[in-house]
């Protein structure tokens, strides 16, 4: 345990040392990569496997897919469904000890287990392919269950870092806010877990960056630029339908970037059609695995109920948004509640991170073009659409009749639009003589260490 307490401190010292030594050659994407690797590994180790939000569900889906590829059915070694020592949605010392002591000592049981398929829990199987391939390799090599957790976490963290780094490099303005958003505690926790959240966030930010680059760029759009918008767009759409609103930015790409207005509309149509086809394929998959709505003794709100009770639905939305306030969702989005929303982090650390994010959004960036007012207004509008659609989705899928507020909404659902809101700030109005990139990242390094210290103190 003593050595583990040194891990976050060592990560902070290394990050600060590298930043100070290389301060004349630093870039936001390199600073992001430095902190994401150093502190991402800390979260991977210190947030016990299966304790992050919904992580056990993601584990079962990937294990179902890998088992079907390996043997054509839902059969695996019984030990892969042995969760002893792990406490879903709770970060525990027991789970940490189980991981550290059993990684090289646990053996497979040798007994086969036929388990229930978990494929009905997702309609976007394509985002589980990286995790499925890792699980397939572990099963072929006959490694124990803990290797499923660790290698799965590592692959997800690596993919998240690659996607977000590419987004920071590509985005024409807002590199610093985006880079800082990429290393807030909640994002790194989810990225270094078996959850697909990290991939969804990374794809959202990459799509945003490529769309803004197309809007503000010069010359004709090349095919690789079009592909760079199309690919993340169609991969993201079925994963979280509400994030498809990002594609509305396609309408801001000027005609001058195409050979004609007709080709502009053809491109917009192709992206929209590709996204729609992916959504339909996801629904077909969902139907093919026999997914049905789970029976419940509690009467749940449905779309029909909402249409017949419009005033009551609006009142529920208002009660969910206004009395609770924006910080009720924003602080957990940054990381005030980690693990399965059961691990409290000091309010002062999260508030300091929010202040730095706000500062990064307000201060103009040297040698980067400002976003025009029309684009900023659109970013706000898209963010509001995503937020309202999220509440609407949870209203008709998670909330029982009789509730006064909408249930199930978590701050982490709004992480993909956090950079949009920061970009919408009038950052071109404030100019400083010195670049604030290094001071912001140095502060984030210290705050990240303090957050991880809270994680350790909770054991």
Secondary structure, DSSP 8 states (H G I E B T S, - for coil): -HHHHHHHHHHHHHHHHHHHHTGGG--HHHHHHHHHHHHHHHHHHHS-TT-STTHHHHHHHHHHHHHHHHHSSSEEEGGGG--TT--TT---HHHHHHHHHHTTT------EEE----GGG-S-GGGGHHHHHHHHHHHHTT--HHHHHHHHHHHHHHHHHHHHHHHHHH-SS-HHHHHHHTTSHHHHHHHTSSSSHHHHHHHHHHHHHHHHHHHH--S---HHHHHHHHHHHHHHHTT-GGGGGGGGGGGGS-GGGSSSHHHHHHHHHHHHHHHHHHHHHHHHHHHHTT------SS-B--HHHHHH-HHHHHHHHHHHHTTT-HHHHHHHHHTSEETTTTEE--HHHHHHHHHHHHHHHHB--TT-----HHHHHHHHHHHHHHHHHHHHHHHHHH-BTT-SS--S--GGGGHHHHHHHHHTS-GGGB--SS--HHHHHHHHHHHHHHHHHHHHHT-
